[in-house]
Amino acid sequence: MTVTIATWNVNSVKARLANVLDWLRESETDIVCLQEIKCIDENFPRLEIEDLGYNVETHGQKSYNGVAILSKFPIEETVSGLPGDDEDEQARYLEAVIAIDDAVVRVASIYLPNGNPAPGPKFDYKLGWMKRLNARAAELLTYEENLVLAGDYNVIPGDNDVHDPAAWEGDALTRPESRAAFRQLLFQGFTSAFEQCDGRAHQYTFWDYQAGAWQKDHGIRIDHLLCSPQAADRLRSVEIHKKTRGKAKASDHVPVVAGFDF
């Protein structure tokens, strides 16, 4: 059966709820990894989303960060918080094992730190977080499962993924250290869903609210679905749902949806 898995930084689920619900109804995506929900678990609009047929798991935080996983299939177990630092209180990682008939898929919703200004403490936190993510990813690969690490990585992989490389030079999203840590995930054996199924230059997932970036198509590609070898073998399609950026009160990110045969 074909199963769709999406990543979407909604930039406040309460502020964008009407758009989120409309997109869920229209796209009928099976599994959705949300980032930057910006609310504690108790304030997440669980009932409205459950009414659309989703099981809901959240790892929230007041006013900042926060991730969620929505699934039309049963969620069997979850991991809240990225392992490796018990003192990290930022809600940026949620992992779930989802049962799909005779198959199982493990997904993670990831909101990787921005890291600006760089260099500085925020950039150090970003690199430390990416080191922990690489360690967790290496561990998960040993399970030999269908695995999709979906999220806002706050990394622009290459110059073809930004409207103007010179304008972003020195930014934490393009610095060599950030890109190297992202490539390390790929070198471990993960496949970028977009690169496998599309790969065209200048296909963006984020447009800033400032300076008419959306109207001028001055975007960047920072939302990624990384697939284990088992999931990559079953990957059939990927689509950037660009039209959601043009709606009223839109998030500055758009959903990226991958289709798999599980």
C-alpha positions as CSV (number, residue, x, y, z in Angstrom):
1,M,0.0,0.0,0.0
2,T,1.1,3.6,-0.6
3,V,1.8,5.6,2.5
4,T,2.5,9.3,2.5
5,I,4.8,10.9,5.1
6,A,5.2,14.7,5.4
7,T,7.3,17.2,7.3
8,W,6.0,20.7,7.9
9,N,7.2,23.5,10.2
10,V,3.9,25.2,10.9
11,N,5.4,28.2,12.8
12,S,2.7,28.0,15.6
13,V,0.0,25.4,15.2
14,K,-2.6,27.6,17.0
15,A,-1.9,30.6,14.8
16,R,-2.0,28.5,11.6
17,L,-4.7,26.0,12.7
18,A,-7.2,26.8,9.9
19,N,-4.5,26.3,7.3
20,V,-3.2,23.1,9.0
21,L,-6.7,21.6,9.1
22,D,-7.4,22.6,5.5
23,W,-4.2,21.0,4.3
24,L,-4.7,17.8,6.3
25,R,-8.2,17.5,4.7
26,E,-7.0,18.2,1.2
27,S,-3.8,16.2,1.2
28,E,-5.0,13.3,3.2
29,T,-1.4,12.6,4.2
30,D,-1.0,9.5,6.3
31,I,1.8,10.5,8.7
32,V,2.7,14.2,9.4
33,C,5.7,15.4,11.3
34,L,5.2,18.9,12.5
35,Q,7.8,21.3,13.9
36,E,7.6,24.6,15.8
37,I,4.2,24.0,17.2
38,K,5.0,26.6,19.9
39,C,2.7,25.2,22.6
40,I,2.8,22.9,25.6
41,D,1.2,19.4,25.1
42,E,-2.0,20.4,26.9
43,N,-2.7,23.3,24.5
44,F,-2.1,21.4,21.3
45,P,-5.4,21.3,19.2
46,R,-5.6,17.5,19.6
47,L,-9.4,17.1,19.3
48,E,-9.6,19.0,16.0
49,I,-6.9,16.9,14.5
50,E,-8.1,13.6,15.9
51,D,-11.5,14.4,14.3
52,L,-9.7,14.1,11.0
53,G,-8.7,10.5,11.8
54,Y,-5.2,11.1,13.2
55,N,-3.5,9.7,16.3
56,V,-1.5,12.4,17.9
57,E,1.7,12.5,19.8
58,T,3.4,15.8,20.9
59,H,6.6,17.0,22.6
60,G,5.7,20.6,23.3
61,Q,7.2,23.7,24.9
62,K,5.6,27.0,25.9
63,S,6.0,29.7,23.2
64,Y,9.0,28.1,21.4
65,N,10.0,25.0,19.5
66,G,7.8,21.9,19.9
67,V,7.3,18.9,17.6
68,A,4.4,16.6,16.9
69,I,3.6,13.4,14.9
70,L,0.2,12.8,13.4
71,S,-0.6,9.3,12.1
72,K,-3.7,7.6,10.6
73,F,-2.1,4.4,11.8
74,P,-1.5,3.2,15.4
75,I,1.5,4.7,17.2
76,E,3.1,1.9,19.2
77,E,5.9,3.7,21.0
78,T,7.6,7.1,21.2
79,V,10.8,8.7,22.3
80,S,10.5,12.4,23.4
81,G,13.7,14.4,23.3
82,L,17.0,13.7,21.4
83,P,19.1,11.3,23.5
84,G,22.5,12.3,24.6
85,D,22.0,15.3,26.8
86,D,19.6,15.0,29.8
87,E,20.0,18.8,30.5
88,D,18.7,19.9,27.1
89,E,15.2,21.3,27.8
90,Q,14.4,22.4,24.2
91,A,11.6,20.4,22.6
92,R,13.1,19.6,19.2
93,Y,12.8,15.8,18.7
94,L,10.0,13.2,18.8
95,E,10.4,9.7,17.5
96,A,7.6,7.2,16.9
97,V,7.1,3.6,15.8
98,I,4.0,3.3,13.7
99,A,2.3,0.0,12.7
100,I,1.1,-0.1,9.0
101,D,-0.7,-3.4,8.5
102,D,2.1,-6.0,8.3
103,A,4.8,-3.3,8.1
104,V,6.4,-1.0,10.7
105,V,7.9,2.5,10.0
106,R,9.8,4.6,12.5
107,V,9.6,8.3,12.0
108,A,11.2,11.3,13.8
109,S,10.0,14.8,13.8
110,I,13.1,17.1,14.0
111,Y,13.4,20.8,14.6
112,L,17.1,21.4,14.4
113,P,18.5,24.6,16.0
114,N,19.0,27.6,13.8
115,G,22.4,28.4,15.2
116,N,22.6,32.1,14.5
117,P,24.5,34.2,15.2
118,A,27.5,32.2,14.1
119,P,30.0,31.8,15.6
120,G,28.7,31.9,19.1
121,P,26.9,29.9,21.8
122,K,23.8,29.2,19.6
123,F,26.0,27.9,16.8
124,D,27.9,25.7,19.3
125,Y,24.5,24.3,20.5
126,K,23.5,23.6,16.9
127,L,26.7,21.6,16.2
128,G,26.4,19.7,19.5
129,W,22.8,18.9,18.7
130,M,23.7,17.7,15.2
131,K,26.4,15.5,16.7
132,R,23.8,13.9,19.0
133,L,21.5,13.5,16.0
134,N,24.2,11.7,14.1
135,A,24.8,9.4,17.0
136,R,21.1,8.6,17.3
137,A,20.8,8.1,13.6
138,A,23.7,5.6,13.6
139,E,22.0,3.6,16.4
140,L,18.7,3.5,14.6
141,L,20.3,2.3,11.4
142,T,21.4,-0.8,13.2
143,Y,17.7,-1.7,13.7
144,E,17.4,-2.2,9.9
145,E,13.9,-0.7,9.8
146,N,11.9,1.5,7.5
147,L,13.1,4.8,9.0
148,V,12.4,8.4,8.0
149,L,14.0,11.4,9.8
150,A,11.7,14.2,8.8
151,G,12.1,17.8,9.8
152,D,13.3,21.4,9.6
153,Y,17.0,20.8,9.6
154,N,17.9,24.5,9.3
155,V,20.6,23.4,6.9
156,I,20.8,24.5,3.2
157,P,22.7,21.5,1.7
158,G,24.2,23.3,-1.3
159,D,24.3,26.5,-3.3
160,N,21.6,25.1,-5.6
161,D,19.2,25.1,-2.6
162,V,19.3,28.9,-2.1
163,H,18.1,31.8,-4.3
164,D,21.4,33.8,-3.7
165,P,24.3,31.9,-2.1
166,A,26.3,35.1,-1.6
167,A,23.4,36.6,0.5
168,W,23.6,33.6,2.9
169,E,27.4,33.3,3.1
170,G,28.5,33.0,6.7
171,D,24.9,32.2,7.9
172,A,24.6,29.2,10.3
173,L,22.5,27.5,7.7
174,T,25.3,27.4,5.1
175,R,28.4,27.3,7.2
176,P,30.8,24.5,6.3
177,E,30.4,22.9,9.8
178,S,26.6,22.7,9.4
179,R,26.8,21.3,5.9
180,A,29.4,18.7,7.0
181,A,27.3,17.5,9.9
182,F,24.3,17.1,7.5
183,R,26.4,15.2,5.0
184,Q,27.6,12.9,7.8
185,L,24.0,11.7,8.0
186,L,24.0,10.9,4.3
187,F,27.4,9.2,4.5
188,Q,26.0,6.9,7.2
189,G,23.6,5.6,4.7
190,F,20.6,7.9,4.6
191,T,19.0,9.1,1.4
192,S,17.4,12.5,0.8
193,A,13.9,11.8,-0.5
194,F,14.0,15.0,-2.6
195,E,17.4,14.2,-4.1
196,Q,16.3,10.6,-5.0
197,C,12.9,11.6,-6.6
198,D,13.5,15.1,-7.9
199,G,16.8,16.8,-7.4
200,R,16.1,19.9,-9.4
201,A,17.9,23.1,-8.4
202,H,16.2,26.0,-6.7
203,Q,13.2,24.1,-5.3
204,Y,12.5,25.8,-2.0
205,T,10.6,24.9,1.2
206,F,11.0,28.3,3.1
207,W,10.4,31.9,2.2
208,D,11.0,34.6,4.7
209,Y,8.2,37.1,5.6
210,Q,10.5,40.0,4.9
211,A,11.4,41.9,1.7
212,G,8.9,40.2,-0.5
213,A,10.8,36.9,-0.4
214,W,7.7,34.8,-1.3
215,Q,6.6,37.1,-4.2
216,K,10.2,37.1,-5.6
217,D,10.7,33.4,-5.0
218,H,13.7,34.2,-2.8
219,G,13.6,30.9,-1.0
220,I,15.8,28.2,0.6
221,R,15.4,24.4,1.0
222,I,15.9,23.4,4.6
223,D,13.1,20.9,5.2
224,H,14.2,17.4,4.5
225,L,13.1,13.7,4.7
226,L,16.1,11.4,5.1
227,C,15.4,7.7,4.6
228,S,17.1,4.6,5.8
229,P,18.2,2.1,3.1
230,Q,15.0,0.1,3.8
231,A,12.7,3.2,3.4
232,A,14.6,4.5,0.4
233,D,14.0,1.2,-1.4
234,R,10.2,1.8,-0.9
235,L,10.3,5.5,-1.8
236,R,8.2,6.4,-4.9
237,S,7.6,10.1,-4.9
238,V,8.3,13.5,-3.3
239,E,6.4,16.7,-3.6
240,I,6.8,20.2,-2.2
241,H,3.4,21.6,-1.5
242,K,4.4,25.2,-2.5
243,K,0.9,26.6,-2.7
244,T,0.3,26.6,1.0
245,R,2.8,29.5,1.3
246,G,0.5,31.7,-0.7
247,K,-2.4,31.4,1.8
248,A,-3.4,34.0,4.3
249,K,-1.6,33.7,7.6
250,A,0.7,31.1,6.1
251,S,3.7,29.5,7.7
252,D,7.0,30.6,6.2
253,H,7.6,26.9,5.5
254,V,5.6,24.5,3.3
255,P,4.9,20.8,3.6
256,V,7.2,18.3,1.9
257,V,5.4,15.0,1.2
258,A,7.0,11.6,0.3
259,G,5.2,8.5,-0.9
260,F,6.3,5.0,0.0
261,D,5.1,1.5,-0.9
262,F,5.0,-0.3,2.5
